[in-house]
Amino acid sequence: MTSSELFGQLLDTRSWVALDVDLEGRVLAGHDDLGSMQLVEIAPDGTTTALTDLSSKCRGRYVRGHRQVVVEHDQGGDENFQLSLLDLTELPSSPVGLDGLTPLVADAGHLNILLDVTESSVIFCTNRRNDVDMDVVVRDLASDEERVVYDAGGYVGSTEVSHDEKSVAVTMISLQPSSTTVVLADGTGVVTLTDPDERGAHHVAGWTADDSALVLASEHDREFHAVLRLDRDGGWTTLVEAHDHDVTARLSPDGRLMLVAHHVDGLDRLAVHRADGGHVADVDLEPVVPVSVVWAPDSSAFAVTAMTPTDPGSIVRVDPTTGATTVLVDGRDGVPDGVRAELVTPSVHRVPTPDGEQVPCFRYASPRATGASVVHIHGGPEAEATRLFSPVIQALALAGFDVLVPNVRGSAGYGRRWVSLDDVRLRLDSVADLAAIHAWLPTVGLDPGRAALWGGSYGGYMVLCGVSMQPDLWAAGVDIVGMSSLVTFLENTSEYRRAVREREYGTLADDRDFLVAASPITYLDDIATPLFVIHGANDPRVPLSEAEQIKAALDGRGVPCEQRVYADEGHGLAKRANRLDAYPAALEFLEEHLRA
């Protein structure tokens, strides 16, 4: 089997994600059997029914107490999400297209992001007022009347509706790097619950049973996330904490129990606690990446999408009183037989840097080692490489490349100090981590002369930084929807994203000189590394122009640069057909340029 055929098999892996659970125990799930993530219902006996077949990926939530689903969908990856209603009074004999949905919020020129669904209402946020700020809107499903509960400006991350439906906790992305702010909207006004000037992230886990307080995973006054109670009057109480790793949570709908996750080096150990922090039971699972957690409306159970490096995502039902598990979908069944036994489990390392830091790094050691390696860099930048299943990483490893997956400085998951080490004018310190990884390669038996970079979004930017600022180190690069210039990226990105991105990279008004210095295109004349560029034509985050300008510039200098643009994609490749076209070709490109 050739490397491209192997890659094709892995890209043919089917994946699942649990999206919701209803009172009868049915699970609403996403499944990509049709080529992109579409809705499927899993009955309590395990029977599955495909619900949608839309032109782009979608997600959804049940309307509590009704056989209806609110569906969020866009067109060609443009991220202008629309909301529609799917009637499940009678299950469809075949999955429905757009004409089988009833429009609910139809405004193709703006974002309409599904946040929550109750028995009577759908809660969403939208930038339709001024194209920039996100307002939170509650729409009555019976009357179609809408009321705006938050319009104080900014970018909304999530909402949590109180049990009496009189208050909405809104999590905003603050203007401090790697930070959020929680405000409370109750129909009479907006109250700020967390300090907007505090450097720290807060994620609402739910309301307590009596609606007197919120439970959050928060960095308030601490280095790592802990599970904290935040009273309406601003008082904080620690419920579950650890001093060397993040602890997060998700409350049950009745506010009496919570699933707690202890996060260490890209995997989570799960347990059920009472809402006051008391331990109830450990969940009967080895450490996993919990891609999603959804509680049943009556709090009698929850479903976890449990992923590992060798499991693309099993859906598991958990009894919260005992921690006992029932596998509803075994994700490993979606891996083709020919490669299932060969999948690689990574080892965990710390890579030393010249300035005394230690970069966390996962190594997928190839069972067919050739001495060549690929450094796979995550997006974000305020994100994290976890130990999840990746067809790309597994295909590279099985093709003979050792794959190094670092969490360079600025990554989440390793404390507030680490995630802040690349803010604004520290940006190039994270690029220097790539050179430290390159210097480390010989210590694990890898050839530094045959090392490549691969990354998407911010990871694509890091690829371009590596080949432009460290041109003697890297033999090839694969850039997927990456920024070639921080200046033109900020000038051309969608208006609703600009302020959020400037808080991390620096502002066009105050930091333009540094943004130029931190842009790969500034060092264009130094690039000699062959480059493979992938982009979606409809990308609202990193415009196609970022790829086009680097391609044109390299062509003008005679540097090998292959570019593939997909007319029906946005920020990344959501469709299997496009991944099957792009990624095996990128692998062949690496094999050509890293050949011994």
VENMOUR-V199139 format. One record per pair of residues at least 4 apart in sequence whose ideal C-beta (glycine too) atoms are under 7 Angstrom apart, sorted by sequence separation. I is the first residue (numbers start at 1). J is the second residue. If there is no record, write none. Layout:
i=I j=J
i=I j=J
This chain:
i=1 j=5
i=2 j=6
i=3 j=7
i=4 j=8
i=5 j=9
i=6 j=10
i=7 j=11
i=8 j=12
i=21 j=25
i=22 j=26
i=32 j=36
i=34 j=38
i=42 j=46
i=43 j=47
i=54 j=58
i=74 j=78
i=92 j=96
i=96 j=100
i=127 j=131
i=129 j=133
i=140 j=144
i=161 j=165
i=162 j=166
i=192 j=196
i=194 j=198
i=207 j=211
i=208 j=212
i=222 j=226
i=231 j=235
i=251 j=255
i=252 j=256
i=273 j=277
i=274 j=278
i=295 j=299
i=296 j=300
i=307 j=311
i=319 j=323
i=335 j=339
i=336 j=340
i=339 j=343
i=353 j=357
i=365 j=369
i=379 j=383
i=390 j=394
i=391 j=395
i=392 j=396
i=393 j=397
i=394 j=398
i=395 j=399
i=397 j=401
i=407 j=411
i=414 j=418
i=416 j=420
i=417 j=421
i=422 j=426
i=428 j=432
i=432 j=436
i=433 j=437
i=434 j=438
i=435 j=439
i=436 j=440
i=442 j=446
i=455 j=459
i=456 j=460
i=458 j=462
i=459 j=463
i=460 j=464
i=461 j=465
i=462 j=466
i=463 j=467
i=464 j=468
i=465 j=469
i=466 j=470
i=467 j=471
i=470 j=474
i=485 j=489
i=486 j=490
i=487 j=491
i=488 j=492
i=489 j=493
i=493 j=497
i=497 j=501
i=498 j=502
i=499 j=503
i=501 j=505
i=502 j=506
i=507 j=511
i=508 j=512
i=511 j=515
i=512 j=516
i=513 j=517
i=514 j=518
i=515 j=519
i=523 j=527
i=535 j=539
i=539 j=543
i=542 j=546
i=544 j=548
i=545 j=549
i=547 j=551
i=548 j=552
i=549 j=553
i=550 j=554
i=551 j=555
i=552 j=556
i=553 j=557
i=569 j=573
i=575 j=579
i=576 j=580
i=577 j=581
i=578 j=582
i=579 j=583
i=580 j=584
i=581 j=585
i=582 j=586
i=583 j=587
i=584 j=588
i=585 j=589
i=586 j=590
i=587 j=591
i=588 j=592
i=589 j=593
i=590 j=594
i=591 j=595
i=1 j=6
i=32 j=37
i=63 j=68
i=74 j=79
i=96 j=101
i=107 j=112
i=117 j=122
i=127 j=132
i=139 j=144
i=140 j=145
i=162 j=167
i=174 j=179
i=185 j=190
i=208 j=213
i=242 j=247
i=252 j=257
i=263 j=268
i=273 j=278
i=296 j=301
i=307 j=312
i=318 j=323
i=319 j=324
i=335 j=340
i=378 j=383
i=396 j=401
i=421 j=426
i=422 j=427
i=441 j=446
i=455 j=460
i=493 j=498
i=502 j=507
i=506 j=511
i=517 j=522
i=539 j=544
i=554 j=559
i=569 j=574
i=573 j=578
i=21 j=27
i=42 j=48
i=52 j=58
i=63 j=69
i=74 j=80
i=127 j=133
i=129 j=135
i=174 j=180
i=184 j=190
i=219 j=225
i=230 j=236
i=241 j=247
i=252 j=258
i=262 j=268
i=273 j=279
i=274 j=280
i=296 j=302
i=307 j=313
i=352 j=358
i=353 j=359
i=378 j=384
i=397 j=403
i=407 j=413
i=442 j=448
i=483 j=489
i=516 j=522
i=555 j=561
i=569 j=575
i=573 j=579
i=30 j=37
i=31 j=38
i=41 j=48
i=62 j=69
i=63 j=70
i=74 j=81
i=105 j=112
i=116 j=123
i=127 j=134
i=139 j=146
i=161 j=168
i=173 j=180
i=174 j=181
i=183 j=190
i=184 j=191
i=207 j=214
i=208 j=215
i=218 j=225
i=240 j=247
i=251 j=258
i=261 j=268
i=262 j=269
i=273 j=280
i=295 j=302
i=318 j=325
i=351 j=358
i=378 j=385
i=396 j=403
i=407 j=414
i=411 j=418
i=412 j=419
i=422 j=429
i=441 j=448
i=455 j=462
i=467 j=474
i=537 j=544
i=554 j=561
i=566 j=573
i=568 j=575
i=20 j=28
i=30 j=38
i=40 j=48
i=41 j=49
i=61 j=69
i=73 j=81
i=74 j=82
i=92 j=100
i=115 j=123
i=126 j=134
i=138 j=146
i=172 j=180
i=183 j=191
i=194 j=202
i=217 j=225
i=218 j=226
i=220 j=228
i=228 j=236
i=229 j=237
i=250 j=258
i=271 j=279
i=272 j=280
i=294 j=302
i=305 j=313
i=306 j=314
i=317 j=325
i=332 j=340
i=350 j=358
i=351 j=359
i=411 j=419
i=421 j=429
i=422 j=430
i=455 j=463
i=466 j=474
i=490 j=498
i=493 j=501
i=506 j=514
i=18 j=27
i=19 j=28
i=30 j=39
i=31 j=40
i=40 j=49
i=60 j=69
i=61 j=70
i=72 j=81
i=73 j=82
i=115 j=124
i=125 j=134
i=126 j=135
i=137 j=146
i=138 j=147
i=159 j=168
i=160 j=169
i=171 j=180
i=172 j=181
i=183 j=192
i=184 j=193
i=206 j=215
i=228 j=237
i=249 j=258
i=250 j=259
i=261 j=270
i=272 j=281
i=293 j=302
i=294 j=303
i=316 j=325
i=317 j=326
i=350 j=359
i=409 j=418
i=410 j=419
i=454 j=463
i=506 j=515
i=535 j=544
i=569 j=578
i=573 j=582
i=19 j=29
i=40 j=50
i=41 j=51
i=60 j=70
i=114 j=124
i=115 j=125
i=125 j=135
i=159 j=169
i=183 j=193
i=204 j=214
i=205 j=215
i=217 j=227
i=218 j=228
i=228 j=238
i=229 j=239
i=249 j=259
i=271 j=281
i=305 j=315
i=306 j=316
i=316 j=326
i=350 j=360
i=351 j=361
i=393 j=403
i=438 j=448
i=441 j=451
i=453 j=463
i=467 j=477
i=505 j=515
i=551 j=561
i=18 j=29
i=19 j=30
i=28 j=39
i=29 j=40
i=40 j=51
i=60 j=71
i=72 j=83
i=73 j=84
i=113 j=124
i=125 j=136
i=126 j=137
i=137 j=148
i=138 j=149
i=159 j=170
i=171 j=182
i=172 j=183
i=181 j=192
i=182 j=193
i=205 j=216
i=228 j=239
i=249 j=260
i=259 j=270
i=260 j=271
i=271 j=282
i=272 j=283
i=293 j=304
i=316 j=327
i=317 j=328
i=410 j=421
i=466 j=477
i=490 j=501
i=17 j=29
i=38 j=50
i=39 j=51
i=60 j=72
i=112 j=124
i=113 j=125
i=182 j=194
i=204 j=216
i=205 j=217
i=215 j=227
i=216 j=228
i=226 j=238
i=227 j=239
i=271 j=283
i=303 j=315
i=304 j=316
i=316 j=328
i=349 j=361
i=393 j=405
i=409 j=421
i=410 j=422
i=490 j=502
i=535 j=547
i=551 j=563
i=566 j=578
i=16 j=29
i=17 j=30
i=28 j=41
i=29 j=42
i=39 j=52
i=58 j=71
i=59 j=72
i=70 j=83
i=71 j=84
i=123 j=136
i=124 j=137
i=135 j=148
i=136 j=149
i=158 j=171
i=169 j=182
i=170 j=183
i=181 j=194
i=203 j=216
i=227 j=240
i=247 j=260
i=248 j=261
i=259 j=272
i=260 j=273
i=270 j=283
i=292 j=305
i=303 j=316
i=314 j=327
i=315 j=328
i=409 j=422
i=438 j=451
i=453 j=466
i=16 j=30
i=38 j=52
i=58 j=72
i=112 j=126
i=136 j=150
i=156 j=170
i=157 j=171
i=202 j=216
i=203 j=217
i=215 j=229
i=216 j=230
i=226 j=240
i=247 j=261
i=290 j=304
i=291 j=305
i=303 j=317
i=304 j=318
i=315 j=329
i=348 j=362
i=349 j=363
i=453 j=467
i=463 j=477
i=533 j=547
i=16 j=31
i=26 j=41
i=27 j=42
i=38 j=53
i=58 j=73
i=70 j=85
i=71 j=86
i=86 j=101
i=111 j=126
i=123 j=138
i=135 j=150
i=157 j=172
i=169 j=184
i=170 j=185
i=181 j=196
i=226 j=241
i=247 j=262
i=248 j=263
i=257 j=272
i=258 j=273
i=270 j=285
i=290 j=305
i=314 j=329
i=463 j=478
i=464 j=479
i=490 j=505
i=26 j=42
i=38 j=54
i=85 j=101
i=110 j=126
i=111 j=127
i=135 j=151
i=156 j=172
i=157 j=173
i=202 j=218
i=213 j=229
i=214 j=230
i=220 j=236
i=290 j=306
i=291 j=307
i=301 j=317
i=302 j=318
i=314 j=330
i=346 j=362
i=347 j=363
i=463 j=479
i=547 j=563
i=14 j=31
i=15 j=32
i=26 j=43
i=56 j=73
i=68 j=85
i=69 j=86
i=84 j=101
i=85 j=102
i=110 j=127
i=121 j=138
i=122 j=139
i=155 j=172
i=167 j=184
i=168 j=185
i=213 j=230
i=245 j=262
i=246 j=263
i=257 j=274
i=258 j=275
i=301 j=318
i=314 j=331
i=346 j=363
i=376 j=393
i=491 j=508
i=533 j=550
i=14 j=32
i=26 j=44
i=56 j=74
i=68 j=86
i=84 j=102
i=104 j=122
i=110 j=128
i=121 j=139
i=150 j=168
i=154 j=172
i=155 j=173
i=200 j=218
i=201 j=219
i=202 j=220
i=213 j=231
i=224 j=242
i=245 j=263
i=256 j=274
i=257 j=275
i=269 j=287
i=288 j=306
i=289 j=307
i=301 j=319
i=302 j=320
i=313 j=331
i=346 j=364
i=347 j=365
i=464 j=482
i=490 j=508
i=533 j=551
i=564 j=582
i=14 j=33
i=25 j=44
i=34 j=53
i=39 j=58
i=52 j=71
i=54 j=73
i=56 j=75
i=68 j=87
i=69 j=88
i=84 j=103
i=85 j=104
i=105 j=124
i=121 j=140
i=122 j=141
i=149 j=168
i=154 j=173
i=167 j=186
i=179 j=198
i=200 j=219
i=212 j=231
i=213 j=232
i=245 j=264
i=256 j=275
i=268 j=287
i=288 j=307
i=289 j=308
i=301 j=320
i=312 j=331
i=460 j=479
i=463 j=482
i=486 j=505
i=24 j=44
i=36 j=56
i=37 j=57
i=38 j=58
i=56 j=76
i=68 j=88
i=84 j=104
i=120 j=140
i=121 j=141
i=133 j=153
i=134 j=154
i=136 j=156
i=150 j=170
i=166 j=186
i=179 j=199
i=182 j=202
i=200 j=220
i=212 j=232
i=227 j=247
i=240 j=260
i=242 j=262
i=255 j=275
i=267 j=287
i=268 j=288
i=270 j=290
i=288 j=308
i=311 j=331
i=344 j=364
i=385 j=405
i=409 j=429
i=410 j=430
i=460 j=480
i=464 j=484
i=36 j=57
i=37 j=58
i=39 j=60
i=56 j=77
i=67 j=88
i=83 j=104
i=107 j=128
i=120 j=141
i=133 j=154
i=134 j=155
i=166 j=187
i=176 j=197
i=179 j=200
i=180 j=201
i=224 j=245
i=225 j=246
i=226 j=247
i=267 j=288
i=268 j=289
i=285 j=306
i=311 j=332
i=344 j=365
i=385 j=406
i=409 j=430
i=453 j=474
i=460 j=481
i=461 j=482
i=487 j=508
i=544 j=565
i=67 j=89
i=83 j=105
i=120 j=142
i=129 j=151
i=134 j=156
i=174 j=196
i=179 j=201
i=180 j=202
i=182 j=204
i=205 j=227
i=224 j=246
i=225 j=247
i=227 j=249
i=267 j=289
i=268 j=290
i=291 j=313
i=312 j=334
i=374 j=396
i=385 j=407
i=408 j=430
i=452 j=474
i=460 j=482
i=461 j=483
i=82 j=105
i=136 j=159
i=157 j=180
i=176 j=199
i=178 j=201
i=225 j=248
i=257 j=280
i=312 j=335
i=344 j=367
i=362 j=385
i=384 j=407
i=451 j=474
i=452 j=475
i=531 j=554
i=82 j=106
i=215 j=239
i=251 j=275
i=409 j=433
i=451 j=475
i=452 j=476
i=453 j=477
i=454 j=478
i=456 j=480
i=457 j=481
i=342 j=367
i=362 j=387
i=408 j=433
i=450 j=475
i=452 j=477
i=455 j=480
i=456 j=481
i=457 j=482
i=487 j=512
i=82 j=108
i=449 j=475
i=374 j=401
i=376 j=403
i=384 j=411
i=406 j=433
i=455 j=482
i=527 j=554
i=562 j=589
i=80 j=108
i=372 j=400
i=373 j=401
i=376 j=404
i=383 j=411
i=384 j=412
i=434 j=462
i=487 j=515
i=521 j=549
i=533 j=561
i=537 j=565
i=30 j=59
i=80 j=109
i=83 j=112
i=261 j=290
i=364 j=393
i=372 j=401
i=373 j=402
i=374 j=403
i=375 j=404
i=376 j=405
i=377 j=406
i=381 j=410
i=383 j=412
i=384 j=413
i=486 j=515
i=487 j=516
i=521 j=550
i=524 j=553
i=537 j=566
i=542 j=571
i=39 j=69
i=71 j=101
i=80 j=110
i=81 j=111
i=82 j=112
i=217 j=247
i=368 j=398
i=370 j=400
i=382 j=412
i=530 j=560
i=531 j=561
i=532 j=562
i=533 j=563
i=534 j=564
i=535 j=565
i=536 j=566
i=537 j=567
i=540 j=570
i=541 j=571
i=80 j=111
i=81 j=112
i=83 j=114
i=125 j=156
i=171 j=202
i=217 j=248
i=285 j=316
i=366 j=397
i=369 j=400
i=373 j=404
i=375 j=406
i=406 j=437
i=431 j=462
i=528 j=559
i=538 j=569
i=539 j=570
i=540 j=571
i=28 j=60
i=39 j=71
i=79 j=111
i=81 j=113
i=136 j=168
i=171 j=203
i=217 j=249
i=368 j=400
i=434 j=466
i=486 j=518
i=487 j=519
i=521 j=553
i=527 j=559
i=537 j=569
i=538 j=570
i=539 j=571
i=171 j=204
i=227 j=260
i=240 j=273
i=310 j=343
i=364 j=397
i=369 j=402
i=404 j=437
i=486 j=519
i=536 j=569
i=28 j=62
i=70 j=104
i=105 j=139
i=136 j=170
i=215 j=249
i=259 j=293
i=366 j=400
i=431 j=465
i=485 j=519
i=536 j=570
i=51 j=86
i=150 j=185
i=169 j=204
i=283 j=318
i=309 j=344
i=310 j=345
i=366 j=401
i=431 j=466
i=435 j=470
i=438 j=473
i=484 j=519
i=536 j=571
i=123 j=159
i=149 j=185
i=215 j=251
i=309 j=345
i=366 j=402
i=434 j=470
i=484 j=520
i=485 j=521
i=536 j=572
i=193 j=230
i=239 j=276
i=240 j=277
i=309 j=346
i=365 j=402
i=382 j=419
i=484 j=521
i=536 j=573
i=123 j=161
i=149 j=187
i=152 j=190
i=239 j=277
i=364 j=402
i=431 j=469
i=435 j=473
i=83 j=122
i=284 j=323
i=363 j=402
i=364 j=403
i=534 j=573
i=19 j=59
i=22 j=62
i=150 j=190
i=280 j=320
i=281 j=321
i=283 j=323
i=284 j=324
i=285 j=325
i=19 j=60
i=20 j=61
i=28 j=69
i=51 j=92
i=83 j=124
i=193 j=234
i=280 j=321
i=281 j=322
i=282 j=323
i=284 j=325
i=346 j=387
i=363 j=404
i=381 j=422
i=19 j=61
i=20 j=62
i=49 j=91
i=53 j=95
i=72 j=114
i=253 j=295
i=257 j=299
i=281 j=323
i=283 j=325
i=52 j=95
i=53 j=96
i=54 j=97
i=115 j=158
i=116 j=159
i=118 j=161
i=215 j=258
i=250 j=293
i=252 j=295
i=256 j=299
i=259 j=302
i=361 j=404
i=362 j=405
i=51 j=95
i=52 j=96
i=53 j=97
i=54 j=98
i=70 j=114
i=115 j=159
i=160 j=204
i=163 j=207
i=167 j=211
i=205 j=249
i=206 j=250
i=253 j=297
i=361 j=405
i=402 j=446
i=497 j=541
i=50 j=95
i=51 j=96
i=116 j=161
i=162 j=207
i=169 j=214
i=203 j=248
i=205 j=250
i=206 j=251
i=209 j=254
i=254 j=299
i=361 j=406
i=158 j=204
i=160 j=206
i=205 j=251
i=209 j=255
i=253 j=299
i=360 j=406
i=494 j=540
i=70 j=117
i=118 j=165
i=160 j=207
i=164 j=211
i=208 j=255
i=209 j=256
i=252 j=299
i=359 j=406
i=360 j=407
i=494 j=541
i=163 j=211
i=207 j=255
i=272 j=320
i=359 j=407
i=493 j=541
i=534 j=582
i=136 j=185
i=162 j=211
i=206 j=255
i=359 j=408
i=344 j=394
i=493 j=543
i=272 j=323
i=343 j=394
i=492 j=543
i=70 j=122
i=357 j=409
i=468 j=520
i=477 j=529
i=479 j=531
i=61 j=114
i=64 j=117
i=205 j=258
i=344 j=397
i=476 j=529
i=489 j=542
i=492 j=545
i=63 j=117
i=64 j=118
i=65 j=119
i=360 j=414
i=469 j=523
i=475 j=529
i=476 j=530
i=477 j=531
i=478 j=532
i=479 j=533
i=480 j=534
i=481 j=535
i=532 j=586
i=62 j=117
i=64 j=119
i=351 j=406
i=465 j=520
i=468 j=523
i=471 j=526
i=474 j=529
i=481 j=536
i=61 j=117
i=342 j=398
i=464 j=520
i=468 j=524
i=471 j=527
i=38 j=95
i=471 j=528
i=488 j=545
i=489 j=546
i=532 j=589
i=468 j=526
i=471 j=529
i=481 j=539
i=488 j=546
i=339 j=398
i=375 j=434
i=468 j=527
i=483 j=542
i=215 j=275
i=467 j=527
i=482 j=542
i=481 j=542
i=485 j=546
i=375 j=437
i=467 j=529
i=484 j=546
i=257 j=320
i=483 j=546
i=530 j=593
i=467 j=531
i=482 j=546
i=484 j=549
i=209 j=275
i=484 j=550
i=208 j=275
i=252 j=320
i=373 j=441
i=373 j=446
i=359 j=433
i=371 j=446
i=372 j=447
i=313 j=389
i=361 j=437
i=371 j=447
i=375 j=451
i=377 j=453
i=312 j=389
i=359 j=436
i=379 j=456
i=381 j=458
i=63 j=141
i=309 j=387
i=311 j=389
i=359 j=437
i=372 j=450
i=373 j=451
i=374 j=452
i=375 j=453
i=376 j=454
i=377 j=455
i=379 j=457
i=380 j=458
i=427 j=505
i=308 j=387
i=309 j=388
i=310 j=389
i=371 j=450
i=376 j=455
i=379 j=458
i=309 j=389
i=353 j=433
i=374 j=454
i=379 j=459
i=307 j=388
i=308 j=389
i=363 j=444
i=378 j=459
i=423 j=504
i=424 j=505
i=425 j=506
i=307 j=389
i=354 j=436
i=377 j=459
i=424 j=506
i=265 j=348
i=353 j=436
i=352 j=436
i=351 j=436
i=377 j=462
i=457 j=542
i=351 j=437
i=377 j=463
i=464 j=550
i=424 j=511
i=351 j=440
i=425 j=514
i=428 j=518
i=481 j=571
i=427 j=518
i=481 j=572
i=163 j=255
i=480 j=572
i=265 j=360
i=266 j=362
i=289 j=386
i=289 j=387
i=289 j=388
i=478 j=586
i=476 j=589
i=457 j=571
i=476 j=590
i=456 j=572
i=476 j=593
i=475 j=593
i=476 j=594
i=266 j=385
i=475 j=594
i=266 j=386
i=267 j=387
i=266 j=387
i=382 j=504
i=381 j=504
i=452 j=590
i=452 j=594
i=450 j=594
i=450 j=596
i=266 j=413
i=263 j=413
i=246 j=413
i=399 j=587
i=224 j=415
i=392 j=583
i=396 j=587
i=223 j=415
i=395 j=587
i=223 j=416
i=223 j=417
i=219 j=416
i=178 j=382
i=200 j=416
i=374 j=590
i=199 j=420
i=372 j=594
i=370 j=596
i=64 j=297
i=178 j=419
i=178 j=420
i=177 j=420
i=177 j=423
i=25 j=296
i=19 j=292
i=21 j=294
i=23 j=296
i=17 j=291
i=18 j=292
i=20 j=294
i=21 j=295
i=23 j=297
i=17 j=292
i=19 j=294
i=21 j=296
i=22 j=297
i=23 j=298
i=18 j=294
i=27 j=303
i=21 j=303
i=46 j=328
i=18 j=303
i=29 j=315
i=42 j=328
i=18 j=305
i=42 j=329
i=17 j=305
i=27 j=315
i=16 j=305
i=17 j=313
i=15 j=312
i=16 j=313
i=18 j=315
i=15 j=313
i=13 j=312
i=16 j=315
i=27 j=328
i=16 j=329
i=16 j=331
i=15 j=331
i=15 j=334
i=14 j=334
i=13 j=334
i=13 j=335
i=13 j=336
i=12 j=336
i=175 j=499
i=177 j=503
i=9 j=336
i=173 j=500
i=176 j=503
i=177 j=504
i=175 j=503
i=9 j=338
i=10 j=339
i=9 j=339
i=6 j=339
i=155 j=496
i=155 j=500
i=134 j=496
i=132 j=495
i=131 j=495
i=132 j=496
i=131 j=496
i=127 j=496
i=13 j=391
i=11 j=391
i=10 j=391
i=10 j=394
i=10 j=395
i=111 j=496
i=7 j=395
i=6 j=395
i=6 j=398
i=6 j=399
i=3 j=399
i=77 j=536
i=78 j=538
i=77 j=538
i=79 j=540
i=76 j=538
i=78 j=540
i=79 j=570
i=76 j=568
i=77 j=569
i=78 j=570
i=76 j=569
i=77 j=570
i=76 j=570
i=77 j=571
i=77 j=574
i=57 j=574
i=56 j=574
i=36 j=574
i=36 j=575
i=35 j=575
i=36 j=576
i=35 j=576
i=35 j=577
i=32 j=576
i=11 j=576
i=11 j=579
i=11 j=580
i=8 j=580
i=11 j=583
i=7 j=583
i=8 j=584
i=7 j=584
i=4 j=584
i=7 j=587
i=4 j=587
i=3 j=587
i=4 j=588
i=3 j=591
